[in-house]
Amino acid sequence: MSDDIKAFYQERKNRINSYAHDEKLKGNLLHYLTENDYEYNFDYLGLPIIQFPQDMAAVQELIWDVKPDLIIETGIARGGSLIQSASILAMIDMKEAYDANTSIDPRNPSRKVIGIDIDIRDHNRKKIEDHHLSGYIELIQDSSISDKVMDYLKSQISNFKSVMVFLDSDHSHDHVLEELKLYSQFVTSGSYIVAFDSVVDDLDEKFNEGKSWNKSKNPKTAVFEFLKDQKTFSIDHSIDSKIFFSVAPSGYLKKS
C-alpha cells in the first residue's frame, strides 16, 4: 500500500477549515465546560495540569516543532504544565541523542524550563522537585514582572538559542500586557509567546466575579493592545481553528 500521508493531512486541513462554521457550538461548549470546571480534570505525568486537553495537545506540537532549549512559564499552579514542557524537552533530547548515537543525563540537561510564580506552595514545590523530570526545571518565587526576575532572565538568556514563553499567572489586563512587553524580548524568531486564559473575554461575566479581570479587561484585551504597538508578533489563527476551542483563543502569538 502506498504512503497516504499527504491525503491524510489534506483531509485534516479540510476538516479544520469546516470548523469555522461552528461558532455557536464552540461558544456553548466553552460555557458548559467552564461552568463545570472541566479544565481541572487532568494530570500530566502525575501532577495536575489546569488546561483543556486541546491546549495541552497544541503546546506539545509547538514545543516539538520549534524545539526550544529554554521555555519560560509564568504561573505554576500545581506543576503539571512545567512537567509537560519538561517532558517534551526531554523527548527532544532523546531524539537528538538517538540520531547522534550518544547519551543524555536527565539530571543535568542543557535544555531548561524556568517556572515563575509569586507563591509556590511548599507541597507543590516538593512534588515538582521530587519528579523524575526535575532536572529540567528551575523554580523562581517572585512576581513575574519584578526587576529582580527580569535581571536574572537577562543574565541567563544568552545561554540559549531558542526560547518559548507561556504566560499563565495574574490574568488582569495590565499584568498580562506588562508580561507581553517584558517577555516578548526573549522569544526567538519562529517561536511563540502564549497568553493563556484569554478565553475569559468570550465567557459570561458571572465567571469573573471577584476577579481582577473581566470581559473588558483580560488577557485577550492585553494581547490586542500589545499587537498594536509592534509588528514582529502575530496571532497564529491556525491553532485556534485546529483545536476548535481553547483557554487561549487569539493567545498563540508567533514571532516572525
N, C-alpha and C positions, 0 to 999 in steps of 0.2 A: 504494500500500500504506500502511495506517495505521501510525502510530508504535506499536511494540510494546514500548517501553522498560519500561512498568510490568510487563508479563508477564515480561520478561527478568529484572527484579530480584526478582520473586516466585519465579521458578524458582531463582534463585541462593539466596534465603533458605531455600527448602525443601531444597535440596541441602546447604547448610551445616548445617542442623538434623539432617540424616541422619548427619553425621559423628560425632555423639555416640555412636553405637553401635559405633564402630571403634577403641576404646581399645587393644585388643590389637595391631591393625595399626600404630597410631601408635607404641606402645612398641617394636615390632620395628624399625620404620623408624628411630627415633631411635638405637637401639643400633647398627644396621648403619651408618648414615651417620656417626655419631660415631667409631666404630671405624675407619672408612676415611677420616677427615679430610675429609669432603665439603665442609665449610664453607670450606676453603682453596682451593677450585677456581675462584674467580670474581674478576674485576676489575670495577671501576666506572670508566668513562671513563679507563682506562689504569693505575689503581692497584689493588693487591689489596684486596679487601674481605672480611674474615673473618666471614661471616654466611651463614645459609641464605638462598636466594633468596626464600623465603616471607616472612622478616622484612624483607628489602630492599623487597619489594612493600608490606608493611604500613606501613613507615616512610614511604615516599613518599606513600601515601594520607593518613597522618596530617598530614604537612607540608603537603600541598596543601589538605586540608580546614581545618586550623587557620590556616594562613598566618601563622606566627610571623615576627617580624622579628629574633629572636635565637634561635639554637639553641646550647646549651652541651653539649659532649661531653667526658666523661672517659674517657681511654683512646684513643690514636690509632692504635697499631699501625703499619700501612703506609699509612694515609691514605685508604683507599677510602671509609670511612664519612663522613669530612669532605667528600670530593668529592661524594658522593651528596647530602648535606644542602645543600651549596652549590649544586649544580645545580638542585635543586627550588626553592630560594630565588630563583635566577636566572630560572627559568621563571615564578615568581610575579611577579617584577619585569617580565618581558617582557609578560605578560598585562596587568598594570596599565598599562604604557606603551602597549600596543596599544589598550586601551579608552579611554585618555585622549588618544590621538594625540600622545604625547610620546616622548622617547628616554631611554635609560638608559646609564650609564657603568659597565661591569663592573669597571673598576679602582677605582671609588670608590662602591660601592653603599651604601644605607642599611641594608640587611639584613646580618646577620653570623652566622658560625659561630665560636664560640670553642672550640678544642680544647686540652685539658689532659692532659698526661702527665708522669710523673715522669722519663721517659727518652726523649727524642726523638732518635733516631739521626740523625747528620748526613746520611746518604744519603736517609733518609725525609723529613727537613725540606726538603732541596733539591728533591726531586720534588714535594712539596706546594707549595713556594714558586714553582716554575717552571711550575706548572699554570695553564692559562688561567682557572681559577676562583679563583685565589689571592687576588684582591681581596676575596672574600667571607670569607676565613679569617684568623683570628688564632690564633697558637700560643703556648701558655704551658707552659714546662717547670718543673714543680713537683709536689708532692703535691696531689691534688685536694681534700684536706681541710685544707690548711695555712691558717694565719691570713692569710698574705700573699695567697693566691689569693682567699679569702673577702672580704677587704677590697677587693681590686681589683674583683671582681664586683659588690659592693655599690655601688661608686663608679660603675659603668657602667650598672647595671640601669635607672635612671630614664630612660635614653635610648631605651628600647624599650617597646613597648606589649603585645607578645605573646611569651611565652617558652616554649620547649620544652627538655627536658633528656633526654640519653641517658647512662646510666651503664654503662661497659664497661671499667673499669680493674681494680683488685685485686678479685677475686671472693670474698674472705673475708667471712664474716657481719658481723663488726664494722665492717669498712671500708665495705661497702655500706650498712649501717644508718646509719653516720655520714653518708655521702653523701646518703642519702634525707632525713635530718633537715636537713642543711645546704642542699641544692639545692632541696628542695620549696618553700622560701620564695620562690624566684624564679619558679616556674611560675604562669602566669596562668590565670584561670578558663576552663574549656573546653579547656585544653591538657593535655599529658601529661608525665610523667616515666617513663622506661622503664629497668628494671633488666635488663640483658642477662645471658645465661648462667645464668639461674635453672634451666635445663634440667639442670644437674648434680645437682639434687635427684631427678631421675627416672631417672638412669643408674646402672649398676653402680658400686660403689666402685672398681673397677680403673681407671676413667677419672680418678680423683682422686689417684692415687698420687704422692707427692712434692709435693702442692699444699697451699696454706694453707686449702683448703676441702674439705668432704666432704658426705656425704648428710645429715648432721645440722646442719651449719653452712655456709651458702652464700647466694647472692643471694635465693633464694626464701624461706628462713627469715628473712632480713633484711626482705623485703617484708612477710611476715606479722606480724613483730614491730612494724614501722613502722605498719602499719594498725591495730594495737590501740590506739594512742595518739592517733589523730586521726580526724576524720570528713569531711575535705574531699576525700580521695582514695579511689578505689575501683578494683578490678580491672575492666578492660574485657574481659569474657569473650568478647564478640562477636569480638574479634580472634583469640583462641585458636581459637575454633570455625571461623572463616573460613579461616585459613591451615593448619589441620589439625595441623601440627607446627612447632615453633618453638624457637629457642635461648632464648626469653624467656617460657615459659609462666607465666601469672599475673604477668608482669612489666610489662605495659602498664597503667599507673595513670593514670586520668583525674581531673582536678581539677574539682569541681563549681562 
